[in-house]
Amino acid sequence: MKDQQPPIVAAIVLAAGASTRFGSPKQLLDWRGRPLLQHVIWQVLAAPVCEIVVALGAHYARVAPLIYGLPVTLTHNADWEAGLSSSVALGLRALRRRPDAAVFLLADQPGASPELITRLIRSYADARAPIVLPRVHGQRGNPALFASELFSELMQVTGDQGGRALLTHYWDDIAWVDADERALFDIDEPEDIASAALIA
């Protein structure tokens, strides 16, 4: 509808994990001249979001100084060992306003470009689907957008699955955005850095 107002979309960056497989805090990894978490935040700042919440946890004392001065809401997930879902719920509770939807980003996925985030938001604006996801040759990628009507369900999820717990139930209603390999790239182990050419 031409008269429909653009959606208000927030962003929640999930960065509370301990980086056990990586061997050191991934959030601090030097990524093209700045710490990885800063890189992800700057990507989001270049997208049309109304606010950004960053959920830290395991390495809060070491990572939090990276964020000081940036226009984001910083939260501390003291229960980070309960899994990704605890950061999802914390991030939603920390929102300063009630948006129409929220984009969830993982701090170890530097390929979430402003362009991709914008395309997810535009797809939501057009379809008003409950979930909008990128896909690469049929494979589901990240980041993920969830409409506000699912926030209460997201906050009930437990464990380390985050929003994945809702995908099966809403699968037929998902809006898909075709993306390139960057939507699949993440950093779990030091060896993954060698694949950085994927997101050049």
Phi and psi in degrees as a GROMACS rama.xvg file:
@    title "Ramachandran Plot"
@    xaxis  label "Phi"
@    yaxis  label "Psi"
@TYPE xy
-66.5725  -30.5156  LYS-2
-82.9517  -5.59038  ASP-3
-69.1984  132.759  GLN-4
-74.0663  147.735  GLN-5
-59.5897  143.14  PRO-6
-69.8416  150.457  PRO-7
-94.7327  117.124  ILE-8
-124.79  129.126  VAL-9
-98.4018  169.088  ALA-10
-129.525  137.937  ALA-11
-125.174  119.273  ILE-12
-99.5754  119.421  VAL-13
-94.1338  110.811  LEU-14
-140.233  37.3319  ALA-15
-98.7757  -6.71998  ALA-16
-69.1736  164.839  GLY-17
-90.0953  -6.61444  ALA-18
56.6487  41.4256  SER-19
-59.911  -47.1851  THR-20
-68.5063  -29.5594  ARG-21
-75.3973  -30.8937  PHE-22
97.0873  -11.3214  GLY-23
-158.355  164.234  SER-24
-59.7904  115.764  PRO-25
-62.945  -29.6957  LYS-26
-58.4331  -24.8186  GLN-27
-93.6779  -6.85585  LEU-28
-55.9876  131.27  LEU-29
-68.2704  117.281  ASP-30
-124.437  100.023  TRP-31
54.3805  44.7754  ARG-32
95.6347  -3.4232  GLY-33
-146.611  158.796  ARG-34
-58.2759  144.754  PRO-35
-53.1293  -44.4981  LEU-36
-63.5639  -40.2628  LEU-37
-60.2031  -42.2927  GLN-38
-56.9599  -47.4434  HIS-39
-62.2692  -43.8137  VAL-40
-62.5524  -42.8525  ILE-41
-64.0209  -33.3747  TRP-42
-60.8803  -44.3912  GLN-43
-69.7343  -36.8229  VAL-44
-61.2537  -24.4893  LEU-45
-86.6409  1.65228  ALA-46
-104.945  161.45  ALA-47
-81.8847  69.8512  PRO-48
-111.395  152.645  VAL-49
-84.672  -25.6446  CYS-50
-163.681  161.967  GLU-51
-130.028  128.573  ILE-52
-112.319  134.288  VAL-53
-117.234  122.848  VAL-54
-102.533  112.11  ALA-55
-103.382  166.388  LEU-56
-156.466  -89.5311  GLY-57
-56.2107  -42.4958  ALA-58
-113.982  39.255  HIS-59
-52.6848  -49.6789  TYR-60
-61.1804  -34.209  ALA-61
-83.1099  -31.7585  ARG-62
-92.3769  -34.883  VAL-63
-53.2142  -39.8696  ALA-64
-59.3947  -22.0019  PRO-65
-64.3869  -23.1714  LEU-66
-101.679  -16.47  ILE-67
-55.2453  130.886  TYR-68
94.1856  -16.0921  GLY-69
-83.503  149.215  LEU-70
-79.5798  66.4729  PRO-71
-135.056  161.745  VAL-72
-96.9506  120.302  THR-73
-96.5182  129.726  LEU-74
-125.423  152.057  THR-75
-115.352  114.079  HIS-76
-90.7598  92.0717  ASN-77
-68.6166  -16.2014  ALA-78
-102.28  31.488  ASP-79
-59.3222  -27.142  TRP-80
-67.348  -13.9246  GLU-81
-73.5317  -8.05319  ALA-82
108.764  175.618  GLY-83
-57.3134  -35.804  LEU-84
-60.004  -31.5227  SER-85
-67.1636  -34.1495  SER-86
-73.4682  -35.5007  SER-87
-59.1417  -49.2505  VAL-88
-64.0835  -42.1709  ALA-89
-62.3826  -43.5815  LEU-90
-61.5889  -41.7538  GLY-91
-65.2403  -39.7364  LEU-92
-67.4378  -26.0816  ARG-93
-83.3329  -8.26797  ALA-94
-60.7978  135.636  LEU-95
-82.3553  -19.1714  ARG-96
-138.482  167.885  ARG-97
-95.1447  99.9388  ARG-98
-81.0133  170.982  PRO-99
-75.8742  -25.3448  ASP-100
-162.558  168.346  ALA-101
-137.69  139.363  ALA-102
-98.1923  127.822  VAL-103
-104.441  127.483  PHE-104
-122.575  148.019  LEU-105
-101.456  136.397  LEU-106
-68.479  -12.656  ALA-107
-101.523  18.4454  ASP-108
-122.271  83.6299  GLN-109
-71.7109  -7.20035  PRO-110
-85.6949  4.69148  GLY-111
-77.4182  86.1819  ALA-112
-75.6708  158.862  SER-113
-57.3469  -34.7544  PRO-114
-64.4057  -43.357  GLU-115
-66.3957  -44.2914  LEU-116
-58.8504  -42.5699  ILE-117
-62.492  -40.2364  THR-118
-66.5129  -36.766  ARG-119
-62.8129  -43.2985  LEU-120
-65.7794  -41.4237  ILE-121
-64.6507  -38.6392  ARG-122
-62.9373  -41.5571  SER-123
-63.5402  -41.3432  TYR-124
-60.1046  -36.8895  ALA-125
-78.3517  -44.9711  ASP-126
-99.6705  -23.0803  ALA-127
50.2666  38.505  ARG-128
-72.3573  151.915  ALA-129
-66.8019  -27.2528  PRO-130
-139.029  136.446  ILE-131
-125.873  127.53  VAL-132
-133.109  148.536  LEU-133
-82.1651  153.372  PRO-134
-139.04  145.999  ARG-135
-124.593  108.649  VAL-136
50.4393  44.8255  HIS-137
85.3387  -5.35397  GLY-138
-98.868  133.459  GLN-139
-69.1588  136.192  ARG-140
-121.896  -163.349  GLY-141
-135.198  159.103  ASN-142
-78.7038  176.704  PRO-143
-124.357  137.574  ALA-144
-107.98  131.429  LEU-145
-122.952  132.122  PHE-146
-71.7352  156.636  ALA-147
-63.0925  -25.2549  SER-148
-66.8725  -12.0031  GLU-149
-100.474  -2.27599  LEU-150
-58.5181  -43.0951  PHE-151
-63.6798  -36.7585  SER-152
-69.0896  -40.136  GLU-153
-59.6264  -36.381  LEU-154
-75.0178  -10.4258  MET-155
-94.3325  -10.5004  GLN-156
-69.8796  144.348  VAL-157
-123.817  165.481  THR-158
84.7238  -158.619  GLY-159
-104.529  28.4866  ASP-160
-104.267  -14.5322  GLN-161
55.955  -137.838  GLY-162
-73.0813  -10.7945  GLY-163
-57.5921  -27.4881  ARG-164
-62.9005  -22.305  ALA-165
-95.499  -12.6267  LEU-166
-63.4083  -42.2566  LEU-167
-61.1661  -44.3487  THR-168
-64.8156  -36.7331  HIS-169
-106.413  15.2773  TYR-170
-52.9993  -43.1958  TRP-171
-71.0235  -13.6137  ASP-172
-105.34  1.2833  ASP-173
-69.7127  136.888  ILE-174
-96.2017  129.804  ALA-175
-105.835  140.43  TRP-176
-119.884  117.852  VAL-177
-68.1616  133.555  ASP-178
-137.349  173.914  ALA-179
-97.3378  -173.998  ASP-180
-60.8402  -19.2147  GLU-181
-62.0272  -26.5872  ARG-182
-72.2049  -10.3497  ALA-183
-106.137  -16.213  LEU-184
-76.0682  128.853  PHE-185
-141.645  169.801  ASP-186
-118.326  106.254  ILE-187
-106.523  -36.3668  ASP-188
-132.043  158.558  GLU-189
-53.7666  -31.9262  PRO-190
-63.9402  -23.5906  GLU-191
-66.9677  -22.9211  ASP-192
-63.5256  -27.1058  ILE-193
-64.4037  -19.2775  ALA-194
-89.0022  9.01305  SER-195
-59.3403  -20.6171  ALA-196
-60.3899  -20.7707  ALA-197
-60.4215  -29.7256  LEU-198
-113.827  25.9797  ILE-199
